[in-house]
Amino acid sequence: MANMDEAKGRAKEAAGDITDDDDLKREGKADKATGKVKDAVDSVKNKLTGK
């Protein structure tokens, strides 16, 4: 699911660049960051559970 957030963020950020929409660019950056945080949490969880 984290990869989906990152992909959605990249798409929003690209759309914001094309349309010169700063709000959309910010949303895209936030979605990408959310995806990265989810990846980090999943990584820690997997290390703790041994998966």
N, C-alpha and C positions, 0 to 999 in steps of 0.2 A: 504494500500500500504506500510505502514511503516513496518508491520510485514513481508512483502515479502522481504524488504531490509535486515531486521535482519536475516531472514532465509538464504538468499543468502550469507550474510556475514559469518554466521556460517559455511555454506558449503564450502566457499572459504578458510576460516581459517583452517578448518579440512583438506581439500585437501592440503593446504600448509604445515600443520604439517606432513602429511603422506609422501609428496614428498620432504620435507625439502626445500620448496621454500619460501624464506622470502618475496619476492614481493607479492606472492599470499596471504600470511598471512596478510601483511599490507593492501592489498585490502579488505580482509575479515573484518578486524577491522574497516576500513573506512566505509564499507557498513553497518556494525552493528551500528556504531555511527550515520550514516545518518538516519537509521531507528528510533533510539532513539530520535533524534532531531525532526523528523517528528511527532512522538508520542507526544512529549512535545508541539509542535506548535498546533497540533490538540486539545490537552487537553485545552490549553489556549483559543483557538478559540471557543471551545464548552462552556467553562465557560462564555465567553463574550457574546455569542449569546443565552445562556440559553438552549442549547441542551444537 
